Amino acid sequence: MNRKTVVRPFRTSSYSGGGSANECVEVARTAVGGRAVRDSKDPARGTAYFGAQAWQAFVSALGRGPEAG
């Protein structure tokens, strides 16, 4: 298995884009503990893969809010 091997089904984010129905993403866990992210409205368009450390940094930054940036 490699970093692009998805080990759990994609799930749709419960909240994306400030309430707009056009900005939804799906997230799945990868074999190495990272995440795969794709557009729920157009999954064939491609998937972005993030390692475990990168994903954790992203989630931590979300928790700190826009002022952290």
KOLMAR-759957 format. One line per 5 residues: their letters; for each residue x negated, y, z of C-alpha. Coordinates in pm, 1 decimal, padded with zeros to 6 digits, always signed. Layout:
BEGIN
a = X/Y/Z; ...
END
This chain:
BEGIN
mnrkt = +00000.0/+00000.0/+00000.0; -00109.0/+00355.8/-00059.8; +00001.2/+00705.9/+00033.8; +00268.8/+00702.4/-00238.1; +00434.7/+00380.5/-00120.7
vvrpf = +00774.3/+00475.7/+00024.4; +00866.2/+00242.7/+00312.9; +01198.9/+00392.5/+00416.1; +01488.7/+00509.7/+00198.0; +01504.9/+00876.4/+00105.6
rtssy = +01743.9/+01071.5/+00324.8; +01898.7/+01405.9/+00245.4; +01801.8/+01694.3/+00467.0; +02084.2/+01804.7/+00695.1; +01993.1/+02168.3/+00630.1
sgggs = +01816.5/+02329.1/+00337.5; +01809.5/+02678.3/+00194.4; +02030.6/+02884.7/+00420.4; +02356.4/+02713.8/+00333.6; +02330.6/+02718.6/-00043.7
anecv = +02454.2/+02393.7/-00195.0; +02184.6/+02418.7/-00462.3; +01876.5/+02386.9/-00241.3; +01866.4/+02036.8/-00094.1; +01571.7/+01804.3/-00048.6
evart = +01532.6/+01437.7/+00033.0; +01256.6/+01305.0/+00257.7; +01119.3/+00950.9/+00297.6; +00841.8/+00799.4/+00509.9; +00537.2/+00665.0/+00329.6
avggr = +00323.6/+00361.8/+00412.6; +00046.7/+00573.0/+00566.9; +00277.6/+00776.7/+00793.8; +00318.0/+01071.8/+00561.2; +00627.8/+01189.0/+00378.1
avrds = +00756.4/+01195.7/+00023.6; +00979.3/+01492.3/-00067.7; +01198.5/+01536.5/-00375.8; +01485.4/+01749.3/-00504.6; +01810.4/+01570.9/-00419.5
kdpar = +01984.0/+01715.1/-00725.2; +01709.6/+01605.1/-00968.0; +01500.0/+01322.4/-00817.1; +01360.0/+01222.1/-01157.7; +01180.6/+01556.6/-01174.8
gtayf = +00909.6/+01435.2/-00942.2; +00809.4/+01370.0/-00584.4; +00560.6/+01555.6/-00366.8; +00356.7/+01346.6/-00123.3; +00214.7/+01472.2/+00205.1
gaqaw = -00025.6/+01292.9/+00436.7; +00063.4/+01251.2/+00803.8; -00152.2/+01545.2/+00919.6; -00021.4/+01778.3/+00651.2; +00338.4/+01684.1/+00730.0
qafvs = +00285.1/+01739.6/+01103.8; +00129.9/+02081.5/+01037.2; +00428.4/+02173.2/+00817.9; +00682.5/+02064.0/+01080.9; +00491.1/+02247.1/+01355.7
algrg = +00485.3/+02565.3/+01147.9; +00861.2/+02541.6/+01098.7; +00906.8/+02525.9/+01473.4; +00702.6/+02844.2/+01520.4; +00913.7/+03040.5/+01275.5
peag = +00819.9/+03288.5/+01001.2; +00604.9/+03500.8/+01234.4; +00349.6/+03217.0/+01254.2; +00257.4/+03252.1/+00890.0
END
